[in-house]
Amino acid sequence: MESERASLTVVGRAGTTSTEVLIVGETPKRYRIRALTRTRLGGRDRWLEAGEEALVPRAAVRQLVVPEEVRRGE
């Protein structure tokens, strides 16, 4: 699977946060993501540093639509 840009949304007590990540793999129920910046995950005080990978539920990830012109570099 080629890496795709996506948005990871985490719902917490203080509201929701969305962070841009890369999808680098998948299982039937989860995506394997790679953090582009320091990223908060669900749970108590759970963080990913830039470059680290983790499995997250598919419902928490929204794939970003990139126009074809941008993909080709025009």
Sequence and secondary structure as in RCSB ss.txt:
>XXXX:A:sequence
MESERASLTVVGRAGTTSTEVLIVGETPKRYRIRALTRTRLGGRDRWLEAGEEALVPRAAVRQLVVPEEVRRGE
>XXXX:A:secstr
   EEEEEEEEETTEEEEEEEEEEEE SSEEEEEESS EE SSSS EE TT EEEEEGGGEEE    HHHHHT 
